[in-house]
Amino acid sequence: MALPDRLPSYIRDHRKRLRDRFTEGGARAMPDYELLELVLFRALPRQDVKPLARLLLDTFGDFNRVITAEPARLAAVKGVGEAVIVELKVIEAAAQRMARAKVMNRPVLSSWDALVDYCHTAMAHRQTEQFRILFLDRKNVLIADEEQAKGTVDHVPVYPREVVKRALELNASALILVHNHPSGDPTPSDADVSMTIQIQEAARVLGLTLHDHLIVGKSRELSFRAQGYL
């Protein structure tokens, strides 16, 4: 038996207006808090979600940071329960899967912008460092994308031997390294440069090519190749 509609008319009307605006103009026509309201409608069908949308944005900063926030941090926000967390994480997973579909099993070097977009979507708003490796075949087609390690807010442990070992297991011919800087600044540290050189040397000995190392910041990415580090 369906539950009676207990929403006050002003909330029903507000939801309809937002849905109509989204249908007519898409997300670009909406500020972050309204787009977030649309996401929260499904999780909280019987309450005004505008205050929670604004609280989430005040807490995390923008739409992307809300969607990608760790579940434990989301749960600490008043009014956020399991339903809200699941809804936000579904949106995050969908965005990452769509971005990944544009680069997997495709020549990476000819779709570089799509690759950078994928890395940004997957990593830019993480609160701790993550190190990923993109494995390519002889035609530079992306055959695997794997998380190698997680770290703290400013360090992630990476072992060159493990990197090249995994490349050989996958029969890869080339690599692209990717990690994020939670500080938002993608400038490489001395440790980043040293680790990259070590991996490059280990790869070269085994006939593997290191194409690049991308560092993902909040609003931009840095390419070791473009900056002359490789």
Secondary structure, 3 states (H helix, E strand, C coil): CCCCCCCCHHHHHHHHHHHHHHHHHCHHHCCHHHHHHHHHHHHCCCCCCHHHHHHHHHHHCCHHHHHHCCHHHHHCCCCCCHHHHHHHHHHHHHHHHHHHHCCCCCECCCCHHHHHHHHHHHHCCCCCCEEEEEEECCCCEEEEEEEEEECCCCCCCCCHHHHHHHHHHCCCCEEEEEEECCCCCCCCCHHHHHHHHHHHHHHHHCCCEEEEEEEECCCCEEECCCCCCC
